[in-house]
Amino acid sequence: MTKNRIDAVLAQCRAEGRKALIPYITAGDGGYALTEEIVLAMAGSGADLIVLGVPFSDPIAEAPTVQKASERALAAGTTLAGIFEMMGRIREKTDIPVLLMMYLNTIFRFGKERFFSRCRECGVEGVIVPDMPFEEKEEIRAEAEACGVHSISLVTAASAGRIRMIAGEARGFLYAVTAGLEKPSSFLEQVQENASLPVIAELPASDFTHAPEQIPPCDGILLSNALVELIRQSSADSPAAAGRFVKAVRAAMNLQ
Amino acid sequence: MSKAGRFGEFGGQYVPETVMNAVNELEAAYNKYSRDPEFWAEYRRLCCEYAGRPSLLYYAEKMTKDLGGCKIYLKREDLNHTGAHKINNVLGQILLAKRMGKKRIIAETGAGQHGVATATVCALFGLECEIFMGVEDIERQRLNVYRMELLGAKVTGVESGTGTLKDAVNEAMRNWCMNIDTTFYLIGSAMGPHPYPTMVRDFQKIISEEAKAQLMEKEGRLPDCVVACVGGGSNAIGAFYDFIPDESVRLVGAEAAGKGVETALHAATVAKGDVGIFHGMKSYFLQNEEGQIAPVYSISAGLDYPGVGPEHANLYKTGRASYVPVTDEEAVCALEYLSRTEGIIPAIESAHAVAAAKQLAPTMSLDEIMIICLSGRGDKDMQQIAKYRGVNIND
């Protein structure tokens, strides 16, 4: 099995003593061509990994910004098959590791083995499935591992007593959800104490672009809502805008 | 059951990590109190003294003669306090919430019957109550919205998606995720992540336990057939459960076929759905080839749901129960039929069961017996039925 490049990139970040920057956008929001351009712009502006949201009719774990993006992408005709084709085109231009954030029914309905084979063919190296907790991880584990795809585990502030158990069987990195936490530092410290894998925190950029010293303890940052909203507002100019945004966040993180 | 929370391949706990501790805490509390005789004694006392149980098992003599087939009994859940079977489950879950020290109750509602039952029992126990309801359903069920508010509940409209029951569930789950420490999510149907399908069934199985004993007293034997309507499936699982081991008893669920299963406008999950994973469970769902959950339609807001509880999925897959689609038109005709034949106005949901029974009864012999679960009363539906028949009762 080839080594998963998510591990390689995060190991390199750690070796260089810097935090990974991982932007999230909803695939197909504005059309495939725009998503493709935004991915390339972000890859060229300091992103280390990219997470593409696969739109779903009922995204129960998402905030309104991402729910709306999901609706727009579905209205534009986005499909999983289309996202895989787009990934094929992206792979001709960049080798930045890409993960899909998606709901379990989309994988189940596509066919688990077929889904992970397509991931391998199109260079998707991880999936984040918010409605699949530790207790149900066997649903896709064998199929994902057979194709060398990481199924990423989530931990939240409500995971008290579960973090070590989850971290013990996690792959790639631990995705720490900090939504709703005023001061995520103590939660993130607790996650780091219980995990040997890198800890990636979902954080709003506004919290630290002006005060980089306030970046809480973690190995990387996942940006979602602010970026998704920026893309909506800047429509056709969004590749350039997303690139500038990622570059600005990267610069702020480098000041830390 | 193959393992905790599974009915064959169906069921499970497919929910975000945020709620796993809460789901586990609920499971532990339910395991503890469901073995506590005092818990069940309090549940039964409230069912009797507050909700008015046992509900009647009524011999529908005129309907029996008119249809010319089997003998028909109605299990009168419509006579319960708040007008439907929903209160059985609400009383059970609130007693559990109280023992768990939860102060705030949230619930989803479609037709509003579960919302009204929840608001009612929250008023009784002095608990804060917020009900999530699709904006489309708020429009269809204004009377129930007013009832909930009168009872002191906050009704929050849900605009996302189709503005119906599934969207109300989505929003209630999101709200639960954000308020996990203080809040108890009181699911109204035998669906969602384990332990809900099992727990809700345990609070509704009183329907079949009573019906079995009542029929034994009246007829000295088991029924040949039990018919109930199925949305998520709580009144149906309650009406079926005690008869599942009695293999001679045929179990029939009536699901909402809206404008017809050959159209796009229906909610006939078993007839037209596929296995999927949604709202915490593996079960049958109406969905497209991409796994996007389908918008569903029924005249009945209580059956307007794209999935079905996992225990029903397994009863269907194993052939223990069968499920038949009933259209809006058939349901409205059945509502009118029962009103004129027996002087009982059923809820439009329950009218789906009456319609299925009307089809079945003439095919059965005179010495056979059928029980129809009349899950709720029809007062809430009068405005909509009038509108369906082109009668204006507003001005």
Interface residues (C-beta under 8 A of the other chain):
Chain A: F56 S57 D58 I60 A61 Q67 L74 T79 L80 Y103 L104 N105 T106 I107 F108 R109 F110 P130 D131 M132 P133 F134 E135 E136 E139 S153 L154 V155 T156 A158 S159 A160 G161 R162 I166 V177 G180
Chain B: G12 Q13 Y14 V15 P16 E17 T18 V19 M20 N21 A22 S160 G161 K166 D167 N170 M173 R174 C177 M178 I180 D181 D274 V275 G276 I277 F278 H279 G280 F285 Q287 E289 E290 G291 Q292 I293
